[in-house]
Amino acid sequence: MKKEIVTDALLREFLLGKLNDEQRGPIEDLFLTDSEMRERVLALEQDLIEDYLEDNLTEEEKGRFLSRYVKTDEQQRNVRIIKSIKDWAVRESRTPHAPAATVSTWSRLWTRLRLKRALVIPIAVTIMIAIVLVIVLLNSWMEQRKHSAIEQELAQLNSPANLSEITPQAILDLRPVTVRSGESQPELKLRADIRVVELRLPWIQKERYLTYQAEVRRIGNGKSFMIKNVQVENDGRNVIRIRLPTHMLTQGHYQIMLTGIAPDGSANSSEEYAFAVRD
């Protein structure tokens, strides 16, 4: 993609996460290799954060902004830093620095110092905001790339060939939440020798589908991972197997939403499962 055809409107959609992978990839490459494009992106991101702080975003934009820039504790801290810098700059610009005085050599010198201070403050604020914005943007992209890498690993781990050829180090038999009747959740105890865990999910609904998708979510942190094109076992038990690498699991409670996919690609009925991970 040539940078000449990348408009500010397109970059704003990029920052808000509205672009697909095909559109986003070239812009990410330009950001990393072209200094002019990097400056444009950072300037637009600063405008976006200021729009959020001044409540100038639409409800949809605000939701997207929060999901991308105020999702983790570190991102929330970065936005608070920017707000503090902005508030400090506003207060500084409104604060009188010296009372009126008769014109003298000292007063003229003081006036020059005040003028220099008036120039230094905005420059310093701009530099500080730019540094924070770079950190926010890079952290966001690193999180996205890490998330994408895990989903690619999940797709490979759950391919039919790997499911039939590779033996997992641990197996958990889960039951739908609706039929557990208060039973305790199955637990996985993490050990160094367990690299892959297999979850077996019985599909109890009458409707049958050629493929399913599983959404794995750790309760409490908002992150979820999708496993697509999952198939039911052809042994009459209507059990669906999915495998997870244990490096993506941390201590806590996990939810799995298994959804049947119709021939037209639409999502249909679902079943919910749960398990816990212990160190």
Order of alpha helices (4+ residues) and beta strands (2+ residues): alpha-alpha-alpha-alpha-alpha-alpha-alpha-beta-beta-beta-beta-beta-beta-beta-beta
